[in-house]
Amino acid sequence: PILEGRHPITVNGSSTMDVISVLRIINSASSLQYLGIIVLDIDIRLFQGIVEPMDRVTQGSSLIMDEQGQLVYASGDANSVQDRLTALMAAAKGQKEGHFESTIHGTRYLTVYYTSDQTGWTTSVTIPLSKILYKVQQNSRALMVTTLILLAIALFVATFFSHALTKPLKSMVRLMRKVQHGNLDVWISPKYNDEIGMLGSHFNRMILRVKDLLTEIKLTEKRKQTADMRALQSQINPHFIYNTLESIRMLAESNDDPRVAKLTYLLGNQMRYSIVRSGDPVTIRQELEHVRNYFDLLAIRFPDKFRLIMDVPEPYLGLSVLKLVFQPIVENSVFHGLERKPGLGTITITALREQDHVVFVIGDDGVGMDADTVQQLNRSLKHGDSGGAFGIGLHNVAERVRLHYGGSCGLEVESEPGHGTRVIVRIKEELPDEDQE
């Protein structure tokens, strides 16, 4: 069949009608001879019923163009038909299908076209871009409004949480300022077991620790004052005693009594060592010389009763130490450990390094003590409970060492009945490395 494009025909002799025609040659079925041509005219308005539903859906205008570029049918604005046809001819040239944008009378359109393989005609739909983008723009506005609402909600939630977080922090800062000005009677009551609550709990523990430290400092100062008072009481008029001893020594020498003279001389040295610059530190060498002086006194009073062995390496002899640390311990060993022992008693003084401490061990081979007594003595030395059954000598030394060197230093006693006693003195002092000695 042959398809002929849009053309007018006369109907009923007077009126015209636009139609498209389909022509087909008729041949004889028996002889195949040409009989004629049958022509079928189709009213162009037939397309209206087909195109209008599609136009309502797309909200656009349809156009049909034949192979020669002639208009077959067009819907929509009649004033824009020629412009749409021209734009379609230019875009569809050599193309079977596609789309393009165009501007007609100031309005932007999107045109979609397709060319039929059977007829060669091209069908297009032209839709205003405003119709296509209306939903997008509407959704965009709705999205913008939704976004603003969500931002407002997020801002409100953030403000709420920020206030919930900063309020306890501000309260903690106020309490810290009070602590800064010396008021320790503050306390934080955490509401939640979160990071802020943990911070408040740690702050409360810090305040308690500060109070404990202040109490400990007060007790330490009180103990120091007590120790200083005892030291002052023990030095009442020492110069008078020293001068008296000198007079006795000179009198003994004038009477040709060397034993009494030596005794008073050694006792005078003991007094001089105790009273001259009593608060200044001395060296280990001076402390050991003072102990040797004391033992020389004991040798006059108790001949062949006591023996002193000092095995302190040379590098330790120049170290600085408090005055009168060793002699009271040695005296305690003599009168509580060795005096009651039959035969010769021996006292040894040794030194060693223990990490960042220097340890001196004063040991004797005397009668010793039982475990309960040692435990009570160590407890009283650690807590500063002076006097009682153990006297004030060891406690005075332990208290002064702890006050001067810190809580990790002090005295410790080890003993067994019949096996002697060891008093361990632990102090802090820098030592040269052993490979440099």
Summary of the structure (lengths in Angstrom):
residues: 437
radius of gyration: 59.2
end to end distance: 124.0
largest distance: 186.2
contacts: 1181
relative contact order: 0.05
helix: 51%
strand: 25%
